[in-house]
């Protein structure tokens, strides 16, 4: 696995002892990688091909993930303790078998009130990845030795591996397309999907239409209410039209609905975002209807799937529609 010195290594005048020492570390890292790879191969299920990586638990609290895609292969081991959302202490180890520098092992150790110890050893040396010191060697050697012993406690976490958040992009799209077909069938029978508007889309568009019709600093109890104070400070409302006609609203409704349905048909969630300016198909619908986006609540966004719609304002979320609960929530 370990290659001979390249020209840059020779220019560093590294002695044989130093190279052998680092090669010993890389051999340990390579054995750890191989043990995890073999463990995943022996424990993964047929359905796991729909997911991005395998999750493994160790008895000492560490977690390991191992991507199924051969092009992304690496072993990542980690355990962090958080103090108010910030890593206070813990460690992580990445073993990458095939990089531009050959086999690479990166280790980071976080110690409370101290800077992180970051150590890297690789087959090929670069100017940013030079030979390690005696102290660094000892830290890495002890770390990899202990990690190798702990691998005896590996447990394949099927539940974490098969979590929806771990689906591959292809599997996400396939499931979303199936969900779209199921919702259309449930609501409209055999109707052409291109001629209907799902309730999740309709209720979502209704929310934006109401926000345009009656712009207000009320946000339904979501988040920190500062929308209009910001707008007034920037003078944006001075340029917003004083009234919007029903014709404008219908144009807006039609364009936004059709664009969102097109997105859902393609197996992708429809996302609307307004952070001081409109984007994507929200912008297109406003522009086509000649409606100023200054009427919309700031820092507002919405994610729509065939069966669900969730609104977020200033980081606070609330459900607009959920077909699985057979109800809708109007703000």
PyMOL commands that set and color helices and strands:
alter all, ss='L'
color gray80, all
select helices_A, chain A and resi 7-11+16-43+46-50+70-72+134-153+158-161+164-166+169-188+193-195+199-213+227-234+236-239+246-265+280-289+293-295
alter helices_A, ss='H'
color red, helices_A
select strands_A, chain A and resi 53-57+63-67+75-83+86-99+102-110+117-122+155-156+270-274+300-304+308-313+316-322+327-328
alter strands_A, ss='S'
color yellow, strands_A
deselect
rebuild
show_as cartoon
